[in-house]
Amino acid sequence: MSVIIISSDFYQVGREIAKKTAEALGYTYLGREILGKVADKYHVPESKLAQALDESPSLIGMSSKLQNRYLAYIQEAALTELLKDNMVCQGLAAHLYVLGVSHVLRARALSDSEKLAQQWASQEGVSLKKARKLLDRRKNLRRRWSMDAFNLDETDPSQYDLVISLSQIDQGEAVKIITETVSYRRFSPMTYSIKCMEDRELASRVLAALLEKFPDVRVRANGGTLVVETTALKREKRKRAEVIKKIAGSIPGVEYVEVHVINDIFRQAAESFR
């Protein structure tokens, strides 16, 4: 009754390991196939959801505000599924937002960089040196993405319970290591860890509901109690708090909403110069 989240420095490698792990354990695989359902629910292009998972915000690309919203939609859908347990999740960045839940095994698979460089050089018709540079650039961009999106470095091994280098270990052996590790007692669901997952799932539903109107909002849940943080000008504080309480309070599972509205010093300063 555990959850496994698999991350990799190369998407396809992580996907293959995750699918094989799910098959070996008889667990359900949760991957980017879910993006279609998210797109239908929120009436957004599926391609934009995938872009939010892969690219950092830029002046000519997706804005940070829009990326945060799309990632919140994905997070809500993923956490709703992960509540079911017996899941292997990959490709949805869950390793960066399912934190502190003890029955979740977070594993990182590191591909054989030299082998990948050789494959890229052959497929793209470029030199091995250039292929290595392209791979290094890709890894740096991915690190930047995780910092931009969640303020966490996904390349940091301390973020994971298990890190496997595929330079000396093949994918089949990696699957075996993961399946053996998740059988440890510490990855069995306990009352507290289940509550932690439920709190994150509830907070994600509220966040997804609020972000369109309040893009700077942050949400924490403890049981049915919510703490919502946002910013506003002094004259807007009361109205904003009322609107947030109304929206959040209508969501199933929410019993009490506490709103903290912090003075928006940047907007205040901008208005003072008008």
Residue frames relative to the residue before (quaternion, step in Angstrom):
aa qw qx qy qz dx dy dz
M 1.0000 0.0000 0.0000 0.0000 0.00 0.00 0.00
S 0.4388 0.7052 -0.4453 0.3343 3.58 0.97 0.82
V 0.3436 -0.6944 0.5872 0.2345 3.53 -1.38 0.04
I 0.1194 -0.7735 0.6198 0.0582 3.55 -0.99 0.88
I 0.0825 -0.7708 0.6306 0.0379 3.56 -0.90 0.98
I 0.1087 -0.8163 0.5670 0.0170 3.56 -0.62 1.14
S 0.0819 -0.7716 0.6308 0.0018 3.52 -0.90 1.07
S 0.0177 -0.7952 0.6060 0.0125 3.56 -1.16 0.52
D 0.5274 -0.6185 0.4728 0.3401 3.55 -1.23 0.41
F 0.7421 0.2371 -0.1754 0.6019 3.58 1.31 -0.02
Y 0.4892 -0.7319 0.3836 0.2788 3.56 -0.37 1.30
Q 0.6960 0.4928 -0.2970 0.4296 3.60 0.73 -1.02
V 0.6183 0.5390 -0.3410 0.4592 3.59 1.06 -0.73
G 0.6725 0.4935 -0.2951 0.4660 3.57 0.90 -0.92
R 0.6315 0.5440 -0.3252 0.4468 3.56 1.01 -0.82
E 0.6671 0.5044 -0.3053 0.4553 3.60 0.88 -0.92
I 0.6708 0.4902 -0.2995 0.4691 3.58 0.93 -0.89
A 0.6472 0.5266 -0.3168 0.4510 3.58 0.97 -0.87
K 0.6700 0.4962 -0.3062 0.4594 3.59 0.89 -0.89
K 0.6683 0.4899 -0.3005 0.4722 3.58 0.96 -0.84
T 0.6264 0.5304 -0.3329 0.4641 3.59 1.07 -0.70
A 0.6464 0.5154 -0.3110 0.4688 3.57 0.95 -0.89
E 0.6581 0.5100 -0.3031 0.4636 3.57 0.97 -0.86
A 0.6638 0.5206 -0.3051 0.4419 3.57 0.94 -0.89
L 0.7503 0.3925 -0.2029 0.4918 3.59 1.03 -0.81
G 0.4177 -0.6874 0.4842 0.3444 3.57 1.21 -0.42
Y 0.4152 0.6981 -0.4667 0.3500 3.56 1.22 0.57
T 0.5252 -0.5966 0.4987 0.3457 3.56 -1.34 0.18
Y 0.3188 -0.7374 0.5642 0.1905 3.57 -0.94 0.89
L 0.0867 -0.7874 0.6101 0.0175 3.57 -0.88 0.99
G 0.1487 0.8011 -0.5603 0.1489 3.55 -0.43 1.23
R 0.8059 -0.3226 0.2093 0.4501 3.55 -1.23 -0.41
E 0.4240 0.6853 -0.4750 0.3536 3.57 1.25 0.05
I 0.6088 0.5831 -0.3413 0.4158 3.58 1.18 -0.58
L 0.5219 0.6691 -0.4069 0.3381 3.59 1.19 -0.40
G 0.5853 0.5832 -0.3681 0.4263 3.57 1.12 -0.58
K 0.6592 0.4979 -0.2934 0.4812 3.57 1.01 -0.86
V 0.6345 0.5227 -0.3252 0.4674 3.57 1.03 -0.82
A 0.6449 0.5301 -0.3143 0.4520 3.57 0.96 -0.90
D 0.6674 0.4966 -0.2994 0.4672 3.58 0.96 -0.87
K 0.6652 0.5241 -0.3103 0.4318 3.60 0.92 -0.88
Y 0.8045 0.2867 -0.1282 0.5041 3.57 0.88 -0.95
H 0.4064 -0.7478 0.4497 0.2709 3.58 1.31 0.16
V 0.4766 0.6135 -0.4751 0.4131 3.54 0.80 1.10
P 0.5819 -0.5876 0.4142 0.3802 3.64 -1.11 0.49
E 0.5089 -0.6511 0.4700 0.3102 3.57 -0.93 0.89
S 0.6181 0.5626 -0.3415 0.4299 3.58 1.06 -0.75
K 0.6414 0.5215 -0.3204 0.4626 3.59 1.10 -0.68
L 0.6100 0.5353 -0.3468 0.4702 3.58 1.10 -0.65
A 0.6551 0.4971 -0.3052 0.4801 3.57 0.96 -0.87
Q 0.6265 0.5387 -0.3298 0.4568 3.58 1.03 -0.78
A 0.6392 0.5333 -0.3212 0.4514 3.58 1.01 -0.82
L 0.6756 0.4884 -0.2826 0.4746 3.57 1.15 -0.63
D 0.7683 0.4061 -0.1784 0.4615 3.57 1.17 -0.54
E 0.8082 0.2766 -0.1096 0.5082 3.58 1.05 -0.70
S 0.4561 -0.6595 0.5260 0.2836 3.54 -1.13 0.70
P 0.6036 -0.5518 0.4177 0.3959 3.60 -1.16 0.47
S 0.0331 0.7920 -0.6089 0.0306 3.57 -1.13 0.62
L 0.6685 -0.5136 0.3597 0.3999 3.55 -1.29 0.31
I 0.7575 0.3441 -0.1936 0.5199 3.58 1.07 -0.70
G 0.6828 0.4531 -0.2842 0.4977 3.58 1.27 -0.07
M 0.7914 -0.2549 0.2311 0.5054 3.53 -0.99 -0.90
S 0.4456 -0.6820 0.5072 0.2810 3.59 -0.99 0.80
S 0.6104 -0.5606 0.4064 0.3848 3.57 -1.19 0.48
K 0.6114 0.5618 -0.3451 0.4375 3.57 1.07 -0.73
L 0.6915 0.4646 -0.2713 0.4820 3.56 0.92 -0.93
Q 0.6300 0.5316 -0.3420 0.4512 3.58 0.99 -0.76
N 0.6413 0.5287 -0.3257 0.4507 3.59 0.93 -0.87
R 0.6543 0.5134 -0.3127 0.4589 3.56 0.99 -0.82
Y 0.6744 0.4904 -0.2985 0.4643 3.57 0.88 -0.93
L 0.6527 0.5048 -0.3181 0.4669 3.59 0.97 -0.79
A 0.6184 0.5356 -0.3422 0.4622 3.59 1.09 -0.67
Y 0.6291 0.5246 -0.3329 0.4671 3.59 1.03 -0.76
I 0.6625 0.4995 -0.2958 0.4734 3.57 0.97 -0.91
Q 0.6401 0.5408 -0.3116 0.4480 3.55 0.97 -0.91
E 0.6420 0.5242 -0.3229 0.4569 3.57 0.92 -0.87
A 0.6849 0.4883 -0.2879 0.4579 3.58 0.85 -0.98
A 0.6661 0.5090 -0.3045 0.4523 3.58 0.95 -0.88
L 0.6845 0.4891 -0.2936 0.4540 3.59 0.86 -0.93
T 0.5977 0.5511 -0.3603 0.4574 3.59 1.07 -0.65
E 0.6791 0.4704 -0.2839 0.4867 3.59 1.00 -0.80
L 0.6771 0.5187 -0.3003 0.4270 3.58 0.94 -0.87
L 0.5230 0.6212 -0.4109 0.4145 3.59 1.22 -0.28
K 0.6211 0.5819 -0.3326 0.4062 3.58 1.17 -0.55
D 0.3379 -0.7480 0.4930 0.2887 3.61 1.24 -0.41
N 0.7717 0.3266 -0.2726 0.4727 3.54 -1.39 0.06
M 0.4677 0.6654 -0.4276 0.3944 3.54 0.97 0.97
V 0.1333 -0.7223 0.6667 0.1261 3.53 -1.27 0.55
C 0.0927 -0.8292 0.5510 -0.0146 3.56 -0.49 1.25
Q 0.1078 0.7860 -0.6006 0.0995 3.56 -0.98 0.87
G 0.8113 0.3302 -0.2168 0.4311 3.55 -1.16 0.64
L 0.6733 0.4848 -0.2909 0.4765 3.60 1.29 0.05
A 0.4994 -0.6885 0.3893 0.3535 3.59 1.34 0.31
A 0.3041 0.7910 -0.4900 0.2043 3.61 1.20 0.37
H 0.5633 0.6042 -0.3889 0.4079 3.60 1.17 -0.46
L 0.6991 0.4596 -0.2662 0.4787 3.59 1.24 -0.35
Y 0.7801 0.2959 -0.2005 0.5135 3.63 1.16 -0.17
V 0.6294 0.4271 -0.3673 0.5352 3.59 1.22 0.09
L 0.1744 0.8021 -0.5367 0.1955 3.53 0.25 1.33
G 0.8229 0.2674 -0.1792 0.4683 3.57 -1.11 0.66
V 0.5500 0.5588 -0.4180 0.4587 3.59 1.23 0.41
S 0.3544 -0.8203 0.4061 0.1911 3.56 -0.17 1.31
H 0.6897 0.4648 -0.3125 0.4589 3.63 1.07 -0.50
V 0.5659 0.5531 -0.3946 0.4671 3.59 1.27 0.32
L 0.2005 -0.7557 0.6148 0.1034 3.55 -0.79 1.08
R 0.1119 -0.7881 0.6038 0.0418 3.57 -0.64 1.13
A 0.0285 -0.8203 0.5691 -0.0502 3.55 -0.50 1.26
R 0.1815 -0.7723 0.6039 0.0778 3.54 -1.11 0.78
A 0.1331 -0.7852 0.6021 0.0560 3.56 -0.78 1.06
L 0.1691 -0.7959 0.5776 0.0654 3.56 -0.68 1.14
S 0.3702 -0.7620 0.4915 0.2020 3.57 -0.54 1.18
D 0.5586 -0.5684 0.4831 0.3625 3.53 -1.34 0.32
S 0.3331 -0.7996 0.4655 0.1819 3.58 -0.10 1.32
E 0.6653 0.5091 -0.3144 0.4465 3.57 0.93 -0.86
K 0.6456 0.5114 -0.3168 0.4705 3.57 1.00 -0.80
L 0.6534 0.5081 -0.3093 0.4682 3.57 0.98 -0.85
A 0.6309 0.5331 -0.3303 0.4568 3.57 0.99 -0.83
Q 0.6486 0.5146 -0.3111 0.4666 3.57 0.98 -0.81
Q 0.6461 0.5140 -0.3116 0.4704 3.58 1.01 -0.83
W 0.6630 0.5027 -0.3003 0.4664 3.57 0.93 -0.94
A 0.6381 0.5332 -0.3291 0.4474 3.58 0.94 -0.87
S 0.6806 0.4862 -0.2815 0.4703 3.56 0.98 -0.87
Q 0.6991 0.4857 -0.2724 0.4485 3.59 0.87 -0.96
E 0.7698 0.3736 -0.1817 0.4846 3.58 0.93 -0.95
G 0.4101 -0.7353 0.4541 0.2916 3.56 1.27 -0.17
V 0.5067 0.6159 -0.4379 0.4150 3.57 1.05 0.80
S 0.6303 -0.5309 0.3940 0.4070 3.56 -1.27 0.25
L 0.6326 -0.5344 0.4028 0.3899 3.55 -1.25 0.46
K 0.6191 0.5532 -0.3351 0.4454 3.58 1.06 -0.76
K 0.6777 0.4760 -0.2925 0.4782 3.56 0.93 -0.89
A 0.6232 0.5403 -0.3389 0.4526 3.59 1.03 -0.75
R 0.6360 0.5200 -0.3260 0.4679 3.60 1.00 -0.78
K 0.6517 0.5151 -0.3125 0.4606 3.58 0.98 -0.86
L 0.6403 0.5269 -0.3191 0.4589 3.57 1.02 -0.81
L 0.6515 0.5089 -0.3086 0.4704 3.57 1.01 -0.82
D 0.6481 0.5109 -0.3175 0.4671 3.57 0.97 -0.87
R 0.6437 0.5159 -0.3214 0.4649 3.58 0.98 -0.83
R 0.6424 0.5308 -0.3195 0.4510 3.56 0.96 -0.85
K 0.6571 0.5068 -0.3086 0.4649 3.60 0.96 -0.84
N 0.6521 0.5100 -0.3147 0.4644 3.58 1.00 -0.82
L 0.6430 0.5152 -0.3187 0.4686 3.58 1.02 -0.78
R 0.6476 0.5183 -0.3195 0.4582 3.56 1.03 -0.78
R 0.6267 0.5180 -0.3374 0.4744 3.58 1.03 -0.74
R 0.6374 0.5213 -0.3214 0.4677 3.56 0.98 -0.85
W 0.6270 0.5442 -0.3397 0.4420 3.59 0.98 -0.84
S 0.6924 0.4804 -0.2974 0.4488 3.60 0.80 -0.94
M 0.6356 0.5127 -0.3268 0.4758 3.58 1.09 -0.67
D 0.6603 0.5067 -0.3029 0.4642 3.59 0.98 -0.87
A 0.7442 0.4491 -0.2290 0.4383 3.57 0.85 -1.00
F 0.8426 0.1179 -0.0115 0.5253 3.60 0.87 -0.93
N 0.3954 -0.7295 0.4615 0.3140 3.57 1.33 0.02
L 0.5804 0.5136 -0.3895 0.4977 3.56 1.07 0.85
D 0.3594 -0.7175 0.5565 0.2152 3.56 -1.08 0.77
E 0.2663 -0.8052 0.5065 0.1556 3.59 -0.27 1.21
T 0.6056 0.5437 -0.3709 0.4474 3.60 1.22 -0.14
D 0.5264 0.6323 -0.4041 0.3996 3.60 1.29 -0.15
P 0.3965 -0.7553 0.4624 0.2417 3.65 -0.47 1.12
S 0.5873 0.5929 -0.3756 0.4030 3.61 1.15 -0.47
Q 0.5613 0.6041 -0.3823 0.4169 3.59 1.28 -0.20
Y 0.7440 0.4132 -0.1864 0.4909 3.59 1.24 -0.39
D 0.4848 -0.6299 0.5243 0.3054 3.53 -1.32 0.44
L 0.8039 0.0973 0.0058 0.5868 3.55 1.13 -0.69
V 0.0318 -0.7770 0.6287 -0.0005 3.58 -0.88 0.98
I 0.0782 -0.8100 0.5812 -0.0090 3.56 -0.74 1.11
S 0.2327 -0.7550 0.5983 0.1333 3.55 -0.82 1.02
L 0.2985 -0.7831 0.5261 0.1445 3.55 -0.76 1.08
S 0.3959 0.7143 -0.4837 0.3148 3.57 1.23 0.28
Q 0.7923 0.2293 -0.1028 0.5560 3.58 1.07 -0.81
I 0.7197 0.3776 -0.2141 0.5418 3.58 1.27 -0.35
D 0.3265 -0.7534 0.5282 0.2162 3.61 -0.74 0.95
Q 0.7153 -0.4798 0.2959 0.4131 3.54 -1.26 0.31
G 0.6253 0.5495 -0.3406 0.4370 3.58 1.01 -0.75
E 0.6683 0.4801 -0.2908 0.4882 3.56 0.99 -0.84
A 0.6113 0.5477 -0.3462 0.4544 3.58 1.08 -0.72
V 0.6303 0.5234 -0.3228 0.4739 3.59 1.00 -0.82
K 0.6484 0.5215 -0.3129 0.4580 3.58 0.95 -0.87
I 0.6464 0.5180 -0.3155 0.4629 3.59 0.96 -0.86
I 0.6649 0.5042 -0.3023 0.4608 3.58 0.93 -0.91
T 0.6844 0.4880 -0.2957 0.4539 3.59 0.85 -0.92
E 0.6466 0.4989 -0.3230 0.4782 3.59 1.07 -0.65
T 0.6602 0.5279 -0.3093 0.4356 3.57 0.97 -0.87
V 0.6779 0.5042 -0.3073 0.4380 3.59 0.90 -0.86
S 0.5958 0.5716 -0.3658 0.4295 3.59 1.22 -0.28
Y 0.4641 0.6696 -0.4548 0.3597 3.59 1.25 -0.18
R 0.6113 -0.6062 0.3746 0.3442 3.54 -1.02 0.81
R 0.6252 0.5785 -0.3453 0.3939 3.60 1.02 -0.73
F 0.6937 0.4464 -0.2836 0.4889 3.59 1.21 -0.37
S 0.4592 0.6427 -0.4718 0.3918 3.57 1.23 0.39
P 0.5318 -0.6417 0.4391 0.3355 3.62 -0.95 0.81
M 0.0915 -0.7623 0.6395 0.0397 3.55 -0.99 0.90
T 0.7074 -0.4600 0.3107 0.4376 3.58 -1.23 0.36
Y 0.6934 0.4807 -0.2858 0.4544 3.58 0.88 -0.94
S 0.6793 0.4910 -0.3104 0.4484 3.60 0.89 -0.87
I 0.6123 0.5314 -0.3470 0.4715 3.59 1.09 -0.67
K 0.6371 0.5215 -0.3202 0.4687 3.58 1.01 -0.83
C 0.6252 0.5415 -0.3370 0.4499 3.60 0.99 -0.81
M 0.6661 0.4856 -0.3020 0.4788 3.57 0.96 -0.86
E 0.6442 0.5206 -0.3200 0.4600 3.59 0.97 -0.81
D 0.6346 0.5263 -0.3283 0.4610 3.59 1.02 -0.78
R 0.6702 0.4923 -0.3036 0.4650 3.57 0.93 -0.85
E 0.6432 0.5234 -0.3233 0.4559 3.56 1.03 -0.77
L 0.6545 0.4989 -0.3107 0.4757 3.59 0.97 -0.84
A 0.6510 0.5128 -0.3132 0.4638 3.59 0.92 -0.89
S 0.6514 0.5216 -0.3204 0.4483 3.59 1.00 -0.78
R 0.6400 0.5151 -0.3326 0.4631 3.62 1.03 -0.70
V 0.6596 0.4916 -0.3059 0.4793 3.56 1.00 -0.81
L 0.6338 0.5377 -0.3263 0.4502 3.58 0.96 -0.85
A 0.6628 0.5095 -0.3061 0.4554 3.57 0.89 -0.94
A 0.6699 0.5040 -0.2938 0.4593 3.58 1.07 -0.72
L 0.7363 0.4524 -0.2264 0.4494 3.59 1.09 -0.70
L 0.5899 0.6617 -0.3640 0.2858 3.57 1.02 -0.77
E 0.6189 0.5610 -0.3724 0.4044 3.59 0.96 -0.68
K 0.7258 0.3935 -0.2323 0.5143 3.60 1.01 -0.80
F 0.8054 0.1710 -0.0475 0.5655 3.58 1.01 -0.83
P 0.1582 -0.8626 0.4737 0.0805 3.61 0.33 1.25
D 0.6935 0.4642 -0.2917 0.4674 3.63 1.17 -0.34
V 0.4328 0.7506 -0.4290 0.2553 3.58 1.30 -0.04
R 0.1140 -0.7545 0.6420 0.0752 3.56 -1.25 0.64
V 0.1288 -0.8196 0.5581 0.0139 3.55 -0.96 0.89
R 0.0239 -0.7552 0.6549 0.0133 3.54 -1.11 0.87
A 0.1514 -0.7897 0.5899 0.0730 3.55 -1.09 0.76
N 0.0047 -0.7549 0.6558 0.0032 3.52 -1.19 0.71
G 0.7668 -0.0922 0.0103 0.6351 3.51 0.00 1.31
G 0.7669 -0.3100 0.2364 0.5097 3.57 -0.79 -0.96
T 0.5580 0.6072 -0.3805 0.4184 3.56 1.32 0.12
L 0.1457 -0.8005 0.5788 0.0545 3.55 -0.86 1.01
V 0.1272 -0.7256 0.6666 0.1141 3.51 -1.24 0.63
V 0.0642 -0.8049 0.5897 -0.0172 3.56 -0.60 1.19
E 0.1199 -0.7912 0.5984 0.0402 3.56 -0.89 1.00
T 0.1165 0.7748 -0.6138 0.0971 3.56 -1.01 0.84
T 0.3604 -0.7056 0.5555 0.2522 3.57 -1.31 0.01
A 0.0963 0.7779 -0.6167 0.0728 3.56 -1.22 0.56
L 0.5649 -0.5337 0.4844 0.4018 3.53 -1.31 0.21
K 0.6781 -0.5221 0.3297 0.3985 3.55 -1.16 0.58
R 0.6916 0.4927 -0.2851 0.4446 3.57 0.92 -0.89
E 0.6915 0.4831 -0.2713 0.4635 3.60 1.25 -0.41
K 0.4646 0.7457 -0.4194 0.2282 3.57 1.23 -0.46
R 0.6989 0.4835 -0.2990 0.4340 3.58 0.70 -1.02
K 0.6759 0.4952 -0.2988 0.4568 3.57 0.85 -0.96
R 0.6515 0.5163 -0.3220 0.4531 3.58 0.93 -0.87
A 0.6479 0.5176 -0.3190 0.4589 3.57 0.93 -0.86
E 0.6502 0.5223 -0.3146 0.4533 3.58 0.98 -0.82
V 0.6631 0.5022 -0.3060 0.4631 3.59 0.94 -0.90
I 0.6499 0.5155 -0.3148 0.4613 3.58 0.95 -0.87
K 0.6567 0.5087 -0.3156 0.4587 3.59 0.92 -0.87
K 0.6458 0.5243 -0.3210 0.4527 3.57 1.01 -0.79
I 0.6862 0.4756 -0.2854 0.4706 3.60 0.87 -0.95
A 0.7060 0.4651 -0.2708 0.4603 3.57 0.78 -1.05
G 0.6675 0.5336 -0.3009 0.4233 3.57 0.98 -0.85
S 0.6413 0.5327 -0.3209 0.4495 3.58 1.21 -0.40
I 0.5857 0.5968 -0.3665 0.4080 3.59 1.25 -0.22
P 0.5271 -0.6554 0.4363 0.3199 3.62 -0.80 0.95
G 0.7526 0.3573 -0.2847 0.4742 3.57 -0.94 0.93
V 0.6297 0.5221 -0.3324 0.4695 3.59 1.23 -0.38
E 0.1385 -0.8123 0.5650 0.0424 3.57 -0.77 1.09
Y 0.8000 0.0110 0.0285 0.5993 3.58 1.06 -0.71
V 0.1315 -0.7977 0.5867 0.0470 3.58 -0.97 0.87
E 0.0917 -0.7694 0.6317 0.0224 3.54 -0.83 1.08
V 0.1151 -0.8191 0.5614 0.0258 3.57 -0.64 1.12
H 0.1210 -0.7667 0.6281 0.0552 3.55 -0.90 0.99
V 0.0763 -0.8019 0.5925 0.0098 3.57 -0.51 1.18
I 0.1845 -0.7946 0.5752 0.0612 3.55 -0.57 1.22
N 0.5493 -0.6282 0.4410 0.3304 3.56 -1.01 0.81
D 0.3464 -0.7411 0.5454 0.1828 3.56 -0.83 1.06
I 0.2006 -0.8375 0.4997 0.0930 3.56 0.11 1.32
F 0.6286 0.5455 -0.3474 0.4319 3.60 1.08 -0.60
R 0.6709 0.4629 -0.2972 0.4973 3.59 0.94 -0.84
Q 0.6231 0.5447 -0.3377 0.4483 3.55 1.06 -0.78
A 0.6607 0.5003 -0.3013 0.4715 3.58 0.96 -0.88
A 0.6427 0.5307 -0.3213 0.4496 3.57 1.00 -0.87
E 0.6759 0.4933 -0.2976 0.4596 3.57 0.95 -0.85
S 0.6330 0.5561 -0.3391 0.4184 3.58 1.06 -0.66
F 0.6870 0.4712 -0.2806 0.4766 3.59 1.23 -0.44
R 0.5082 0.6613 -0.4196 0.3583 3.58 1.26 -0.04
